[in-house]
Amino acid sequence: MSDSNLPPSYPAASSPAPAGGAPVAPPQQVNIAFWLYIVGAALSLISLIISLATIGSLKGDLQRQLAAQGQQISDSALNATVTASVTVAIVFGILYIAAYVLFAVFMRRGANWARIVLLIVTVLSLFGILGGFGLGAARVVVGVIATILIFLKPANEYFSAVKASKRPRA
């Protein structure tokens, strides 16, 4: 395939796979989206750290809410509840961040299923835009921009080329 057959905005390094099924290099949009997803994961990590740093106020808030409802709870039960909540938040936060990065890696390698998963995660993140100490909005904006990039024409061609390179040749 000659360079003259390529669309003008699509770099030669990202052209569809040659007949030998050689790897296809991701276009610039996919690389930018990948790094934006990494930034989103970093913002999630920062949000998790800030949440853990402010855990002391959680215990006080919980005590005030229970007192306002006329309920009492022992300090040991309250500590156990807060500890369990923190443990669950840490575990799920780390799993979320790890999965998000893993999906971004697979997306960069041309896995269309990872692109769809990242789209779904981005849409679902719109519901939590106000959370995370203001970082939630930044994380959503970064995710939306990255998701738009992975559905532009050069990215679509890249994912199609990767899929075509994996088909068995007759």
HUHUCOR-V378918 format. One record per residue. N is the residue number from 1. PHI is phi in radians with two decimals (* if undefined). Layout:
N_PHI, N_PHI
//
This chain:
1_*, 2_-1.59, 3_-1.15, 4_-1.22, 5_-1.49, 6_-1.48, 7_-1.07, 8_-1.04, 9_-1.56, 10_-1.92, 11_-1.13, 12_-1.04, 13_-1.14, 14_-1.82, 15_-1.15, 16_-0.94, 17_-1.07, 18_-1.18, 19_-0.99, 20_-1.31, 21_1.32, 22_-1.13, 23_-1.04, 24_-1.82, 25_-1.40, 26_-1.23, 27_-1.26, 28_-1.00, 29_-1.06, 30_-1.21, 31_-1.13, 32_-1.11, 33_-1.07, 34_-0.98, 35_-1.19, 36_-1.16, 37_-1.14, 38_-1.13, 39_-1.07, 40_-1.06, 41_-1.13, 42_-1.13, 43_-1.12, 44_-1.13, 45_-1.13, 46_-1.08, 47_-1.07, 48_-1.11, 49_-1.11, 50_-1.11, 51_-1.06, 52_-1.19, 53_-1.23, 54_-1.81, 55_-1.13, 56_-1.03, 57_-1.24, 58_-1.08, 59_-1.11, 60_-1.11, 61_-1.09, 62_-1.11, 63_-1.09, 64_-1.14, 65_-1.13, 66_-1.14, 67_-1.12, 68_-1.14, 69_-1.58, 70_1.35, 71_-1.88, 72_-2.11, 73_-2.48, 74_-1.22, 75_-1.06, 76_-1.18, 77_-1.19, 78_-1.13, 79_-1.09, 80_-1.14, 81_-1.13, 82_-1.13, 83_-1.09, 84_-1.11, 85_-1.10, 86_-1.13, 87_-1.07, 88_-1.10, 89_-1.08, 90_-1.14, 91_-1.06, 92_-1.19, 93_-1.08, 94_-1.18, 95_-1.11, 96_-1.08, 97_-1.09, 98_-1.10, 99_-1.13, 100_-1.06, 101_-1.15, 102_-1.08, 103_-1.10, 104_-1.13, 105_-1.10, 106_-1.13, 107_-1.08, 108_-1.10, 109_-1.41, 110_1.76, 111_-1.35, 112_-1.11, 113_-1.07, 114_-1.19, 115_-1.10, 116_-1.18, 117_-1.07, 118_-1.13, 119_-1.08, 120_-1.11, 121_-1.08, 122_-1.15, 123_-1.11, 124_-1.14, 125_-1.21, 126_-1.07, 127_-1.26, 128_-1.87, 129_-1.09, 130_-1.59, 131_-1.47, 132_1.31, 133_1.02, 134_1.47, 135_-1.30, 136_-1.06, 137_-1.15, 138_-1.10, 139_-1.10, 140_-1.18, 141_-1.07, 142_-1.07, 143_-1.13, 144_-1.14, 145_-1.08, 146_-1.08, 147_-1.16, 148_-1.07, 149_-1.04, 150_-1.40, 151_-2.03, 152_-1.35, 153_-0.96, 154_-1.05, 155_-1.20, 156_-1.04, 157_-1.12, 158_-1.09, 159_-1.12, 160_-1.14, 161_-1.15, 162_-1.12, 163_-1.09, 164_-1.15, 165_-1.23, 166_-1.62, 167_-1.23, 168_-1.17, 169_-1.56, 170_-1.57
//
